[in-house]
Amino acid sequence: MGIIGFLLIGLVAGFLAGKITTGGGFGLVGNLVVGVVGAVVGGFTFGVLGFHSTSLLGSLLMATAGAVILLFLIRLIKS
């Protein structure tokens, strides 16, 4: 997957993570940025656990999980 695909998956993951999590939120643009960073976090986390994605849906699920984790941690620090 190229950089454009990675960014698109991250953007979608950020949007989904913003919808999944509740609270103050960071707005649409903030959640999208968190989604791109969360894609990296999700890929690393699942890689450490021994899971690797070979499909678009798997990549989206991993990125969304990473974005949710990242949003949770940011909200803990922000509070």
C-alpha positions as CSV (number, residue, x, y, z in Angstrom):
1,M,0.0,0.0,0.0
2,G,1.4,3.4,-0.9
3,I,1.5,6.5,1.1
4,I,-1.8,7.8,-0.4
5,G,-3.6,4.6,0.6
6,F,-2.1,4.8,4.1
7,L,-3.3,8.4,4.4
8,L,-6.8,7.6,3.2
9,I,-7.1,4.7,5.6
10,G,-5.9,6.9,8.4
11,L,-8.4,9.6,7.5
12,V,-11.3,7.2,7.5
13,A,-10.0,5.6,10.7
14,G,-9.9,9.0,12.4
15,F,-13.5,9.7,11.4
16,L,-14.7,6.4,12.7
17,A,-12.7,6.7,15.9
18,G,-14.3,10.2,16.4
19,K,-17.7,8.6,16.0
20,I,-16.9,5.6,18.3
21,T,-15.5,7.6,21.2
22,T,-17.6,10.0,23.2
23,G,-16.6,13.2,24.8
24,G,-15.4,16.6,23.8
25,G,-13.7,15.5,20.7
26,F,-11.1,17.4,18.6
27,G,-13.3,18.4,15.7
28,L,-13.3,16.8,12.3
29,V,-9.8,17.9,11.3
30,G,-8.3,17.0,14.7
31,N,-9.9,13.5,14.6
32,L,-8.6,13.0,11.1
33,V,-5.0,13.9,12.1
34,V,-5.4,11.6,15.1
35,G,-6.6,8.9,12.7
36,V,-3.4,9.1,10.6
37,V,-1.2,8.9,13.7
38,G,-3.5,6.2,15.1
39,A,-2.9,4.1,12.0
40,V,0.8,4.0,12.9
41,V,-0.1,3.2,16.6
42,G,-2.5,0.5,15.5
43,G,-0.1,-1.1,13.1
44,F,2.7,-1.1,15.7
45,T,0.4,-2.5,18.5
46,F,-1.1,-5.3,16.4
47,G,2.4,-6.0,15.0
48,V,3.8,-6.5,18.5
49,L,0.8,-8.8,19.2
50,G,1.6,-10.9,16.1
51,F,-1.3,-9.8,13.9
52,H,-0.6,-8.5,10.4
53,S,-3.2,-7.3,7.9
54,T,-3.3,-8.3,4.3
55,S,-6.6,-6.7,3.3
56,L,-8.0,-3.3,3.2
57,L,-10.6,-4.1,5.8
58,G,-8.0,-5.5,8.2
59,S,-5.9,-2.3,7.7
60,L,-8.9,-0.2,8.4
61,L,-9.8,-2.1,11.6
62,M,-6.2,-1.9,12.9
63,A,-6.0,1.8,12.1
64,T,-9.4,2.5,13.7
65,A,-8.3,0.6,16.8
66,G,-5.1,2.6,17.0
67,A,-7.0,5.8,16.6
68,V,-9.4,4.9,19.4
69,I,-6.5,4.1,21.7
70,L,-4.8,7.3,20.8
71,L,-7.9,9.4,21.3
72,F,-8.4,7.7,24.7
73,L,-4.8,8.5,25.8
74,I,-5.0,12.1,24.6
75,R,-8.3,12.6,26.5
76,L,-6.7,11.1,29.6
77,I,-3.8,13.6,29.4
78,K,-6.0,16.5,28.4
79,S,-8.3,16.0,31.4
